[in-house]
Amino acid sequence: MSSEEKSNLALFEGQQIRKLFHAGEWWFSIIDVVDVLVGGDRARKYWSDLKKKLTDEGYVELSEKIGQLKMLAPDGKQRLTDCANSETLFRVIQSIPSPKVEPLKRWLAKIGKERLDEIENPELAMGRMQALYEKKGYPKEWIDKRLRGMAVRQDLTDEWKERGAASNLDFAILTNEIMQGTFGLKVDDYKQVKALTRENLRDHMTDIELILTMLGEATTTKLHRDRDSVGMITLQKDAKDGGAVAGRTRKDIEKQSGQPVISSANFKQLAVKKVKKIKARGNGNS
């Protein structure tokens, strides 16, 4: 799966809907959409019955328009699930009696337009991402580094696609090589250090952790280009070498500062501390 087919989560009225940019447009998990509209624990059965009902009523091309795409399941694994683009999804949800149908249709149309706008002007995507992090309470200096890290990561994954990395597993293997070289930890091990489960590791890194991650990935990109590497074996070697460059930098920082770079702190903990500090100040001024 390419980086353009990366699974994402969107929120509609506080409920998660998985979406995937595939073949030039957004595709949405039908089960998630049905769950939003009907609620309870019957979404899967409801969709199975509705699919049969629509076919019986003459929507014979429905099965051709539904795609089985891999999305992140609750167990953390990528699993095939029924997905539909906006056009097909409009037809499906129109058959579901729910007061949320019209708001959901407007939401789907907005999501589609935003993606088209972002393709024309990538800066819009960065702007929306920055606004999202600001709402979550991240400081501007951290956000600047995080957005720069996203650009570095995109540059790297574009190289991987061109040079023979063909699946999510390939991307995970290469990423782990860089992380292992940089921090001495694979991604899942690093998440354990920060007491994370399904959260994005980079969203919980400190400034220096983000900078070293960027260094490892930017160096790997340069090695791919300088060596004109093709195929997983050579890409893995580059990733290992790129991570080692960042790893030596980390060790030098630790030697000079006398403090470890790898931190167990995560943004959830930092946010709680910030709220407590603000409350303490308020109590002191009262």
Residue pairs with C-beta under 8 A, 6 or more apart in sequence:
1 70
1 167
1 168
2 161
3 154
3 157
3 158
3 161
3 171
4 21
4 22
5 20
5 21
5 22
5 69
6 20
6 21
7 18
7 19
7 20
7 70
7 71
7 72
7 78
8 18
8 19
8 20
8 21
9 16
9 17
9 18
9 19
10 16
10 17
10 18
10 19
10 111
11 17
12 36
12 103
12 104
12 107
13 36
13 100
13 103
15 32
15 35
15 36
16 32
17 28
17 29
17 32
17 33
17 36
18 28
18 29
18 32
18 71
18 72
18 81
19 26
19 27
19 28
19 29
19 111
20 26
20 27
20 28
20 69
20 71
20 83
21 27
21 115
22 67
22 69
22 83
25 85
25 86
25 112
25 115
26 85
26 86
26 111
26 112
26 115
27 67
27 69
27 83
27 84
27 85
28 83
28 84
28 85
28 86
28 89
28 108
29 71
29 81
29 82
29 83
30 47
30 66
30 81
30 82
30 83
30 84
30 89
30 92
31 43
31 44
31 47
31 81
31 82
32 43
33 89
33 92
33 93
33 104
34 43
34 46
34 47
34 50
34 96
35 43
36 100
36 104
37 93
37 96
37 98
37 100
37 101
37 104
38 46
38 96
38 98
47 82
50 92
50 95
50 96
51 62
51 63
53 95
54 62
54 91
54 92
54 95
55 62
55 63
59 91
62 88
62 91
62 92
65 84
65 85
65 88
66 82
66 83
66 84
66 88
67 82
67 83
67 84
68 80
68 81
68 82
68 83
69 80
69 81
69 83
70 78
70 79
70 80
70 81
70 168
71 78
71 79
71 81
71 83
72 78
73 79
73 81
76 198
78 168
84 92
86 108
86 109
86 111
86 112
89 108
90 105
90 108
93 101
93 104
93 105
94 101
114 124
114 128
117 124
118 124
118 125
118 128
126 147
126 150
129 147
129 150
130 143
130 147
133 142
133 143
133 146
134 140
134 143
136 267
136 271
137 271
137 274
138 146
138 267
141 207
142 207
142 210
145 207
145 210
145 211
145 214
146 202
146 203
146 210
148 214
149 202
149 210
149 213
149 214
149 217
152 214
152 217
152 218
152 221
153 217
155 218
155 221
156 217
156 218
156 220
156 221
156 224
157 171
159 221
159 224
159 225
160 170
160 171
160 174
160 224
160 235
163 224
163 229
163 230
163 231
163 235
164 230
164 231
164 232
164 235
165 171
165 174
165 232
165 235
170 232
172 187
173 232
173 236
174 220
174 232
174 235
174 236
174 239
175 187
175 239
176 186
176 187
177 236
177 239
177 240
177 243
178 213
178 216
178 217
178 220
178 239
178 240
178 242
178 243
178 246
179 185
179 186
179 187
179 190
179 213
179 216
179 243
180 186
180 240
180 243
181 216
181 239
181 240
181 241
181 242
181 243
181 244
181 245
181 246
181 247
182 212
182 213
182 215
182 216
182 243
182 246
182 247
182 250
183 190
183 209
183 212
183 247
183 250
183 261
183 262
184 247
184 262
185 193
185 262
187 201
190 201
190 262
191 197
191 199
191 201
193 262
193 264
194 201
194 204
194 263
194 264
194 265
194 266
195 264
195 266
196 204
196 266
199 266
199 268
202 210
202 213
203 267
204 265
204 266
204 267
204 268
205 213
206 263
206 265
208 253
208 261
209 261
209 262
209 263
212 246
212 249
212 250
212 261
213 246
215 245
215 246
215 249
216 242
216 243
216 245
216 246
216 247
217 242
218 242
219 241
219 242
219 245
219 246
220 238
220 239
220 241
220 242
220 243
221 242
222 242
223 229
223 238
223 241
223 242
224 235
224 238
227 234
227 238
229 235
229 237
229 238
250 261
253 261
254 260
254 261
